[in-house]
Structure formats: C-alpha cells, structure tokens
Amino acid sequence: MTTKVTGIVINKQSYDDDSEIITVFTKELGKLAFFAPGVRKITSKNQYAVQLLATSEFEIFLSYQTSKLSKLKTGNLLITRIKLTQNYDDYLLATLLCEITEQAVEERFSDLKLYDLLSTALNNLLAWEDNLTVVIVFMFQVLKWYGLQWNLTMCKRCGGKSNIKTISFIEEGYICKNCYLPTDYLFSIELVKIFSMTSLDNFYFHNKINVKEMIVLFKMLCEYYLTKVGIFSYSIYEMQKKSIYFK
C-alpha cells in the first residue's frame, strides 16, 4: 500500500551509481527520508521530482518503522527552484534554510507552520533581490523550534524597558544604555527598533538598514547557530571560505 505526500526536498545523498536517499519536509508527515531507486538515470521519470529545493508530490511505500527507509514509487514535480542552484551564494543560503529545518524536527512529526515558513522563505529567495534579509528573518523565526526564542521586551542585564541601545547574542536579547559595555557590538537604532516591533516580517519592508550591518548580523547569527544552537552546517562553513557574505 502506498502513501501520497507533498514535500520540499531538503537533502539528498548518493546511494549507488544510479540511486539516492532523499529527505523531504512534507505537509502530511513532517520530515521523511526515502530510498529513490534509479533517479540518477537519464531515463528516470522521477529525476525532476527529487531535485534539491523542489516541491513535489510523492507516492511512496511507507515503512512502518521510522528506523527503516521508505521507498519512492513515483514523483511529480510541482515547483522547481533550480534557479537557486545556478548562483553559488544563493545555493548556499537556500541550503542553509534546509539544514536548519532538517535539524529542528524529528522524523515524521507534521508541522504545517514550519513547512509554510520554509516554503515561503525559499519562494522569497527566488523572487527577491535582498536574499540575506529573507534568511535572517527565517533564522530568527525558527529559533523557537530549538527552544531558544529570545525575550525582546526588556534589557537582559537590568530588566529595564527604556533606553534600549543594542542587541546581544550572548544575552539573547536587548541591552540598555546603562548596561552597554564597550565590548558589546553596537547595532544601529533602526535595526534595534525593528526588533521591538511585533513581527520580524518588518525586516522585509525596511530599507534604512545598512547592507554592511545586515552582513554583520548574518555572520553573528551563523556563529550563534553553530555554537549555541549546535547545528552542523556545511553551507556556513562553505560561506566562511568563499561567500561574499563573509568577506
């Protein structure tokens, strides 16, 4: 008996000369890995459905035990995001979103909110020129899936709610004027004000933030994910070596 799911391809690994292990994040079952026989053959009808970053409909032989791989029967490509693979920096940013998602959840736990966040972020990477902002917003939003949602209502050192001066990754929140130290990184007041708003989506529509400051924020976020959140990220390591965002 087969099961039909719709999902985003977030990881793929070669298995033998012509097969792959595919990991998808689905609407129905959450994260799911399956064996995809023969998809690397030129004649395979399923090769397009298992493109990295694509959204596809899959018909699979679902294993009863999560410790055992399911098996792909057929795949139908719904949305291709192959353009994101044609620019190396875009590809690394998109891969980072997938890595964060894959490590945030256990196998076969449906989470429509996270699915929608990932789908929207990948679509925005395709449509927007400001790709860095898309990734920064996603990275902050997904922190709560790791149990690390920041408290942005008061100074983390004294509890005061006035004269907020900057944001601290060490304190995971605001630092006020009285508690600010020379060793704290000083972000602009425009950036601090955006964090005080009700939704991080305000990043999308704010054009007063300096690009260099956004790059600094992104680099700090990447380091935070590596050291505090504890993810493994091939894309971050690659960006540290080659990407324009780490120059």
Secondary structure, 3 states (H helix, E strand, C coil): CCEEEEEEEEEEEECCCCCEEEEEEECCCEEEEEEECCCCCCCCCCCCCCCCCCEEEEEEECCCCCCCCEEEEEEEEEECCHHHHCCHHHHHHHHHHHHHHHHHCCECCCCHHHHHHHHHHHHHHHHCCCHHHHHHHHHHHHHHHHCCCCEEEEECCCCCCCCEEEEECCCCEEEECCCCCCCCCCCCHHHHHHHHCCCHHHHHHCCCCCHHHHHHHHHHHHHHHHHHHCCCCHHHHHHHHHCHHHC
